[in-house]
Amino acid sequence: KKADHIDHDYSFADLLSQDNDPRWSDLIEQIKESNVVPVIGAECLVNGQDNNLHRRIMRLLAQESDIRQIPQTFSELAADPLFKAKFKGSSYLYPIIYRIFETNDRLEATDTIKRLLGTRMFPFVLTTSFANVIEKYQIKIWEGNNIDVYSFGVNKESRRRSSFDVSEGDDLQRPGIYYLFGKESERPESFAVTEENLE
């Protein structure tokens, strides 16, 4: 349901930039009525010159592989001969991404996400990113509560062995996050990086 004063021409960042903006009040009212489900993508995950965390990872790995033109997608990156030569094949993309998150504590959620989730008005969040940035922030704001983590298996094999999907009887009013395309993992093709993962 859309409140009368919420204009689709504005982004969440625009909406949250002014404390007295009436659209913020409208959004809060819709949240209270359970009419809003936050779905957060890679485009606004982290602070910095480029807020798109996926693009930043692609740029880093392209530079490490001596690729001059930065790929636009992970599919392009994984198919590049220079990347394959540097990292011994495209399947190494998954454990590389996993290690980036496991060894880096400096990746922090944007102020926009902090303010939005800091309301604690929606404990359950959906994300189209594989990154654990939102989950880490949820652990901070829901101190003392366990965070339920759900992750969709992006291929038939991972769906068969996954125990992390939502099932009947799960309490979605508890703090939790659902990784719509899988969560970063060392297992090849356990989360969506390339178009092939979604076939």
Helices and strands as residue ranges (DSSP letters): H 12-15, H 22-32, E 39-40, G 42-44, H 53-64, H 74-79, H 81-87, G 90-92, H 93-102, H 111-117, E 124-127, H 133-141, E 148-151, H 156-161, E 176-179, G 195-198
